[in-house]
Amino acid sequence: MRTVTGVRLKSASRGSWQARVVTLVALAWAKLWRAKITYNDEFDLFVCSQMGAGFGRAGTTLGAAYLTKDHTRTKTLRHEAVHAEQWSRYGFSFMARYLFEEARHPKTKNRFEIEAGLADGGYVRDV
């Protein structure tokens, strides 16, 4: 996997060693699912596309790796880059925090999704 260099990995992980570890695990997972792995310089994000499964909803960001089948529009990547920031901020605990928040406040009420931008993430606000 040529796109995973130390500099890109550190940059994409926003300097967080915990996010770096999660990113490496996610990239290995994506490789097992035969994803096309590229690096998006604009959003400092590894994009693992063409996956048939192995992710939630339309896509999932683990560390600084975005796993998806084909949701790679600019606004989607901007949304997922915020999730990468959240991974760097909370480290290993982000997944538990996210899932707890999702159980209490699903979808458009999830504070992590709100922070990432509901419109960019393809969510529609409940009226």
Contacts in CASP RR format, 6 or more apart in sequence:
PFRMAT RR
TARGET T0000
AUTHOR 0000-0000-0000
METHOD contacts of the structure
MODEL  1
MRTVTGVRLKSASRGSWQARVVTLVALAWAKLWRAKITYNDEFDLFVCSQ
MGAGFGRAGTTLGAAYLTKDHTRTKTLRHEAVHAEQWSRYGFSFMARYLF
EEARHPKTKNRFEIEAGLADGGYVRDV
1 27 0 8 1.000
1 31 0 8 1.000
1 37 0 8 1.000
3 37 0 8 1.000
3 38 0 8 1.000
3 39 0 8 1.000
3 46 0 8 1.000
4 24 0 8 1.000
4 27 0 8 1.000
4 37 0 8 1.000
4 46 0 8 1.000
8 39 0 8 1.000
8 46 0 8 1.000
9 20 0 8 1.000
9 23 0 8 1.000
9 24 0 8 1.000
9 64 0 8 1.000
10 20 0 8 1.000
11 44 0 8 1.000
12 23 0 8 1.000
12 39 0 8 1.000
12 44 0 8 1.000
12 45 0 8 1.000
12 46 0 8 1.000
12 64 0 8 1.000
12 65 0 8 1.000
12 84 0 8 1.000
13 19 0 8 1.000
13 20 0 8 1.000
13 23 0 8 1.000
13 63 0 8 1.000
13 64 0 8 1.000
13 84 0 8 1.000
13 87 0 8 1.000
13 88 0 8 1.000
14 44 0 8 1.000
14 64 0 8 1.000
14 84 0 8 1.000
14 85 0 8 1.000
14 87 0 8 1.000
14 88 0 8 1.000
15 88 0 8 1.000
16 87 0 8 1.000
16 88 0 8 1.000
16 89 0 8 1.000
16 91 0 8 1.000
18 87 0 8 1.000
18 88 0 8 1.000
18 91 0 8 1.000
18 92 0 8 1.000
19 63 0 8 1.000
19 64 0 8 1.000
19 84 0 8 1.000
19 87 0 8 1.000
19 88 0 8 1.000
19 91 0 8 1.000
20 64 0 8 1.000
21 92 0 8 1.000
22 62 0 8 1.000
22 63 0 8 1.000
22 87 0 8 1.000
22 91 0 8 1.000
22 92 0 8 1.000
23 46 0 8 1.000
23 62 0 8 1.000
23 63 0 8 1.000
23 64 0 8 1.000
23 65 0 8 1.000
25 62 0 8 1.000
26 46 0 8 1.000
26 48 0 8 1.000
26 62 0 8 1.000
26 63 0 8 1.000
26 65 0 8 1.000
26 67 0 8 1.000
27 37 0 8 1.000
27 46 0 8 1.000
27 48 0 8 1.000
27 65 0 8 1.000
29 54 0 8 1.000
29 62 0 8 1.000
29 67 0 8 1.000
30 37 0 8 1.000
30 48 0 8 1.000
30 51 0 8 1.000
30 65 0 8 1.000
30 67 0 8 1.000
31 37 0 8 1.000
33 48 0 8 1.000
33 51 0 8 1.000
33 52 0 8 1.000
33 53 0 8 1.000
33 54 0 8 1.000
33 67 0 8 1.000
34 50 0 8 1.000
34 51 0 8 1.000
35 48 0 8 1.000
35 49 0 8 1.000
35 50 0 8 1.000
35 51 0 8 1.000
35 67 0 8 1.000
36 48 0 8 1.000
36 49 0 8 1.000
36 50 0 8 1.000
37 46 0 8 1.000
37 47 0 8 1.000
37 48 0 8 1.000
38 46 0 8 1.000
38 47 0 8 1.000
38 49 0 8 1.000
39 45 0 8 1.000
39 46 0 8 1.000
39 47 0 8 1.000
40 46 0 8 1.000
40 47 0 8 1.000
40 77 0 8 1.000
42 74 0 8 1.000
42 77 0 8 1.000
43 77 0 8 1.000
43 78 0 8 1.000
43 80 0 8 1.000
43 81 0 8 1.000
43 84 0 8 1.000
44 64 0 8 1.000
44 81 0 8 1.000
44 84 0 8 1.000
45 61 0 8 1.000
45 64 0 8 1.000
45 65 0 8 1.000
45 66 0 8 1.000
45 77 0 8 1.000
45 80 0 8 1.000
45 81 0 8 1.000
45 84 0 8 1.000
46 64 0 8 1.000
46 65 0 8 1.000
46 66 0 8 1.000
47 66 0 8 1.000
47 68 0 8 1.000
47 72 0 8 1.000
47 77 0 8 1.000
48 65 0 8 1.000
48 66 0 8 1.000
48 67 0 8 1.000
48 68 0 8 1.000
49 68 0 8 1.000
49 69 0 8 1.000
49 70 0 8 1.000
49 72 0 8 1.000
50 69 0 8 1.000
50 70 0 8 1.000
51 67 0 8 1.000
51 68 0 8 1.000
51 69 0 8 1.000
52 69 0 8 1.000
54 60 0 8 1.000
54 67 0 8 1.000
55 67 0 8 1.000
55 68 0 8 1.000
55 69 0 8 1.000
58 68 0 8 1.000
58 69 0 8 1.000
58 71 0 8 1.000
58 76 0 8 1.000
58 122 0 8 1.000
59 66 0 8 1.000
59 67 0 8 1.000
59 68 0 8 1.000
59 69 0 8 1.000
59 71 0 8 1.000
59 80 0 8 1.000
60 66 0 8 1.000
60 67 0 8 1.000
60 68 0 8 1.000
61 67 0 8 1.000
61 80 0 8 1.000
61 83 0 8 1.000
61 84 0 8 1.000
61 87 0 8 1.000
62 87 0 8 1.000
62 95 0 8 1.000
63 83 0 8 1.000
63 84 0 8 1.000
63 87 0 8 1.000
63 88 0 8 1.000
63 94 0 8 1.000
64 84 0 8 1.000
64 87 0 8 1.000
64 88 0 8 1.000
66 77 0 8 1.000
66 80 0 8 1.000
66 84 0 8 1.000
75 119 0 8 1.000
75 120 0 8 1.000
75 121 0 8 1.000
75 122 0 8 1.000
76 120 0 8 1.000
76 121 0 8 1.000
76 122 0 8 1.000
78 120 0 8 1.000
79 116 0 8 1.000
79 117 0 8 1.000
79 120 0 8 1.000
79 121 0 8 1.000
79 122 0 8 1.000
80 116 0 8 1.000
82 115 0 8 1.000
82 116 0 8 1.000
82 117 0 8 1.000
83 112 0 8 1.000
83 116 0 8 1.000
86 94 0 8 1.000
86 98 0 8 1.000
86 112 0 8 1.000
86 115 0 8 1.000
86 116 0 8 1.000
87 94 0 8 1.000
90 97 0 8 1.000
97 112 0 8 1.000
98 110 0 8 1.000
98 112 0 8 1.000
101 110 0 8 1.000
101 111 0 8 1.000
101 112 0 8 1.000
102 110 0 8 1.000
105 111 0 8 1.000
107 113 0 8 1.000
107 123 0 8 1.000
108 114 0 8 1.000
108 118 0 8 1.000
108 123 0 8 1.000
108 124 0 8 1.000
108 125 0 8 1.000
108 126 0 8 1.000
109 126 0 8 1.000
113 121 0 8 1.000
113 123 0 8 1.000
117 123 0 8 1.000
118 124 0 8 1.000
118 125 0 8 1.000
END
